[in-house]
Amino acid sequence: MRVSRHLEELILDGTLQPGDKVPSERQLTQRLKVSRPTIREALKNLRGRGVIETRHGQGSFVVGMLDDVNNETPLARLYYSHPRLLYDLLEVRELLECEAAQLAAERGTEKDFYKITKAYNAMNGKPEPVNQDIKIAGDVGKANLHMAQLDHAFHRAIYEASHNPVLVHTLQNLMQLMLNSVVASVTNLYHRDRQKQQIDKHHQQIYNAIMNRQPETAKKVASEHIRNVRDRILEIEREEQREERAKILRL
């Protein structure tokens, strides 16, 4: 039981992440100072509960605790037909992602920082091939979807570095809606130089604050980033509404 508990805690705090290989029986025996039969029993227990899986000739690996969310959840379907939910979602993102940034700055490991850096560099470099399986509300060009996926991957690397499994689970279950909100940001703001420069500046500030372990700064800038995106999209929407009313008056 003690060995199972120890491995579960390593998984929950993110030290062992989905896809990571579990230390071998010999390594666990040496580290935990218990017998091999005890280790085998603990691994058997974790396998039986679906926490790890054993691959022939390779060893045991951590199974993903969070299933990919079905695109067709009721909330996702509502999002497609009620775009106003975008602003509610951005409010939730501000609440959760600013906390995630703070925790990432406090708790992030070197492995986490490597992943965040990789995602940050990818976001600022050449886009990778788009995942055609992802469904997005509305008509979105491939270039926008490329950028949205890279932007989203950066934020996802940050919240995974929070090492708070409940926070990660909550954000993971909102993943499809989160990506839709990033697509809205990319579609409406990335082609506007001033807005794109502000987004890039915020991303850089968030990245630097986390890498330099400045939790309060990371939280503050992450909140400012989401609020800025929400305010700018709302501003554009109101401008489009004014133009539409002006057209009617000219008829």
C-alpha positions as CSV (number, residue, x, y, z in Angstrom):
1,M,0.0,0.0,0.0
2,R,2.8,2.4,0.8
3,V,4.5,1.8,-2.5
4,S,1.2,2.3,-4.5
5,R,0.6,5.5,-2.5
6,H,4.0,6.8,-3.2
7,L,3.7,6.2,-7.0
8,E,0.2,7.7,-7.0
9,E,1.5,10.9,-5.4
10,L,4.3,11.1,-8.0
11,I,1.6,10.9,-10.7
12,L,-0.8,13.4,-9.0
13,D,1.9,16.1,-8.5
14,G,3.1,15.7,-12.1
15,T,6.5,14.2,-11.3
16,L,5.4,11.2,-13.3
17,Q,3.2,12.4,-16.2
18,P,1.0,10.5,-18.7
19,G,3.3,8.5,-21.0
20,D,6.3,8.5,-18.6
21,K,8.0,5.3,-17.8
22,V,7.7,4.1,-14.3
23,P,11.1,3.2,-12.7
24,S,12.0,-0.4,-12.9
25,E,11.4,-2.9,-10.1
26,R,15.1,-2.8,-9.3
27,Q,15.2,1.0,-9.1
28,L,12.1,1.1,-7.0
29,T,13.5,-1.6,-4.7
30,Q,16.6,0.5,-4.2
31,R,14.9,3.8,-3.7
32,L,12.0,2.7,-1.5
33,K,14.0,0.1,0.5
34,V,11.4,-2.6,0.0
35,S,11.4,-6.1,-1.4
36,R,10.7,-6.9,-5.1
37,P,7.5,-8.9,-4.3
38,T,6.2,-5.8,-2.6
39,I,7.0,-3.7,-5.6
40,R,5.4,-6.2,-7.9
41,E,2.2,-6.2,-5.8
42,A,2.1,-2.4,-5.9
43,L,2.5,-2.3,-9.7
44,K,-0.1,-5.0,-10.1
45,N,-2.5,-3.0,-8.0
46,L,-1.9,0.2,-10.1
47,R,-2.4,-1.8,-13.3
48,G,-5.6,-3.3,-12.0
49,R,-7.0,0.2,-11.4
50,G,-5.9,1.5,-14.8
51,V,-3.3,3.9,-13.5
52,I,-0.4,2.3,-15.3
53,E,0.0,-0.1,-18.2
54,T,2.7,-2.6,-19.0
55,R,4.2,-2.9,-22.5
56,H,5.9,-6.1,-23.3
57,G,9.6,-5.7,-23.3
58,Q,9.5,-2.0,-22.4
59,G,8.2,-1.7,-18.9
60,S,5.3,0.1,-17.2
61,F,4.0,3.5,-18.2
62,V,1.7,6.1,-16.7
63,V,-1.8,6.1,-18.3
64,G,-3.4,9.4,-19.2
65,M,-5.6,10.4,-16.3
66,L,-7.6,12.8,-18.4
67,D,-9.5,11.5,-21.5
68,D,-9.7,13.7,-24.5
69,V,-13.0,15.6,-24.4
70,N,-15.5,14.8,-27.0
71,N,-16.0,17.8,-29.3
72,E,-19.8,17.3,-29.2
73,T,-20.4,17.9,-25.5
74,P,-23.6,19.8,-24.8
75,L,-21.6,22.9,-23.8
76,A,-19.6,22.8,-27.0
77,R,-22.8,22.5,-29.0
78,L,-24.2,25.6,-27.2
79,Y,-21.0,27.4,-27.9
80,Y,-21.4,26.8,-31.7
81,S,-24.9,28.3,-31.6
82,H,-24.4,31.0,-29.0
83,P,-21.1,32.8,-29.7
84,R,-21.9,35.2,-26.7
85,L,-20.6,32.3,-24.5
86,L,-17.1,33.4,-25.7
87,Y,-17.1,36.2,-23.1
88,D,-18.2,33.9,-20.3
89,L,-15.4,31.5,-21.3
90,L,-12.8,34.2,-21.3
91,E,-13.9,35.2,-17.8
92,V,-13.3,31.6,-16.7
93,R,-9.9,31.5,-18.5
94,E,-8.9,34.7,-16.6
95,L,-9.8,33.1,-13.3
96,L,-8.1,29.8,-13.8
97,E,-5.2,30.6,-16.0
98,C,-3.8,33.4,-13.9
99,E,-3.8,30.9,-11.0
100,A,-2.1,28.3,-13.2
101,A,0.6,30.8,-14.2
102,Q,1.3,31.7,-10.6
103,L,1.5,28.0,-9.6
104,A,3.7,27.2,-12.6
105,A,6.2,29.9,-11.5
106,E,6.2,28.5,-7.9
107,R,6.1,24.7,-8.6
108,G,7.4,24.2,-12.2
109,T,10.2,21.7,-12.6
110,E,13.0,21.9,-15.1
111,K,11.0,19.4,-17.2
112,D,8.0,21.7,-17.1
113,F,10.1,24.7,-18.0
114,Y,11.5,22.8,-21.0
115,K,8.0,22.0,-22.2
116,I,6.9,25.6,-21.7
117,T,10.0,26.9,-23.6
118,K,9.4,24.5,-26.4
119,A,5.8,25.6,-26.8
120,Y,6.8,29.3,-26.5
121,N,9.4,28.9,-29.2
122,A,7.1,26.9,-31.5
123,M,4.4,29.7,-31.1
124,N,7.0,32.3,-32.2
125,G,8.4,30.2,-35.0
126,K,7.2,28.1,-38.0
127,P,3.8,26.6,-37.4
128,E,3.5,22.8,-37.3
129,P,0.9,20.8,-39.4
130,V,-2.6,21.5,-38.3
131,N,-4.7,18.7,-36.6
132,Q,-7.5,18.2,-39.0
133,D,-9.5,16.2,-36.5
134,I,-10.2,19.2,-34.3
135,K,-13.6,20.7,-34.8
136,I,-13.8,24.5,-34.5
137,A,-16.9,26.7,-34.5
138,G,-17.3,28.7,-37.7
139,D,-15.2,29.0,-40.8
140,V,-11.6,29.1,-39.8
141,G,-8.7,29.2,-42.2
142,K,-5.8,26.7,-41.8
143,A,-3.3,29.5,-41.0
144,N,-5.5,30.7,-38.1
145,L,-6.0,27.2,-36.8
146,H,-2.2,26.6,-36.9
147,M,-1.6,29.7,-34.8
148,A,-4.5,28.9,-32.4
149,Q,-3.1,25.4,-31.7
150,L,0.3,26.8,-31.0
151,D,-1.0,29.5,-28.8
152,H,-3.2,27.0,-26.9
153,A,-0.3,24.6,-26.5
154,F,1.7,27.4,-24.8
155,H,-1.1,28.0,-22.3
156,R,-1.6,24.3,-21.8
157,A,2.0,23.7,-21.0
158,I,1.7,26.4,-18.3
159,Y,-1.4,25.0,-16.6
160,E,0.1,21.5,-16.7
161,A,3.1,22.9,-14.8
162,S,0.8,24.0,-11.9
163,H,1.0,20.5,-10.5
164,N,-2.6,20.9,-9.2
165,P,-4.4,17.9,-10.6
166,V,-7.9,19.4,-10.0
167,L,-7.0,22.6,-11.8
168,V,-5.4,20.6,-14.7
169,H,-8.5,18.4,-14.8
170,T,-10.9,21.4,-15.0
171,L,-8.9,23.1,-17.7
172,Q,-8.5,19.9,-19.6
173,N,-12.2,19.2,-19.6
174,L,-12.7,22.7,-21.1
175,M,-10.0,22.1,-23.7
176,Q,-12.2,22.2,-26.8
177,L,-13.9,25.4,-25.6
178,M,-10.5,26.9,-24.6
179,L,-9.2,26.2,-28.1
180,N,-12.3,27.9,-29.6
181,S,-11.6,31.0,-27.5
182,V,-8.0,31.0,-28.8
183,V,-9.3,30.7,-32.4
184,A,-11.5,33.7,-31.7
185,S,-8.5,35.7,-30.5
186,V,-6.3,34.7,-33.5
187,T,-9.1,35.3,-36.0
188,N,-10.0,38.7,-34.7
189,L,-6.7,40.1,-33.4
190,Y,-3.7,38.5,-35.0
191,H,-4.0,40.4,-38.3
192,R,-4.2,43.7,-36.4
193,D,-0.6,44.7,-35.9
194,R,-1.1,46.7,-32.6
195,Q,-3.2,43.9,-31.1
196,K,-0.8,41.2,-32.2
197,Q,2.1,43.1,-30.7
198,Q,0.3,43.4,-27.4
199,I,-0.5,39.6,-27.4
200,D,3.1,38.8,-28.1
201,K,4.3,41.2,-25.4
202,H,2.0,39.5,-22.9
203,H,3.1,36.0,-23.9
204,Q,6.7,37.1,-23.4
205,Q,6.0,38.6,-20.0
206,I,4.2,35.5,-18.9
207,Y,7.0,33.3,-20.1
208,N,9.7,35.4,-18.5
209,A,7.9,35.6,-15.2
210,I,7.5,31.9,-15.0
211,M,11.0,31.1,-16.0
212,N,12.3,33.6,-13.4
213,R,10.0,32.2,-10.8
214,Q,8.0,35.4,-10.2
215,P,4.6,34.0,-9.3
216,E,2.8,37.3,-8.6
217,T,4.0,38.8,-11.8
218,A,3.0,35.7,-13.8
219,K,-0.5,35.9,-12.2
220,K,-0.9,39.6,-12.9
221,V,0.3,39.4,-16.6
222,A,-1.8,36.3,-17.3
223,S,-4.9,38.1,-16.0
224,E,-4.1,41.2,-18.1
225,H,-3.6,39.1,-21.2
226,I,-7.0,37.4,-21.0
227,R,-8.7,40.6,-20.1
228,N,-7.1,42.5,-23.0
229,V,-8.2,39.8,-25.5
230,R,-11.8,39.9,-24.2
231,D,-11.9,43.7,-24.3
232,R,-10.4,44.0,-27.8
233,I,-12.8,41.4,-29.2
234,L,-15.7,43.1,-27.6
235,E,-14.5,46.4,-29.0
236,I,-14.3,45.0,-32.5
237,E,-17.8,43.5,-32.2
238,R,-19.2,46.8,-31.1
239,E,-17.5,48.6,-34.0
240,E,-19.0,46.1,-36.5
241,Q,-22.4,46.7,-34.9
242,R,-22.0,50.4,-35.4
243,E,-21.0,50.0,-39.0
244,E,-24.0,47.7,-39.6
245,R,-26.4,50.3,-38.1
246,A,-24.8,53.0,-40.3
247,K,-25.4,50.9,-43.4
248,I,-29.0,50.6,-42.5
249,L,-29.3,54.3,-42.1
250,R,-27.8,54.9,-45.5
251,L,-30.4,52.6,-47.3
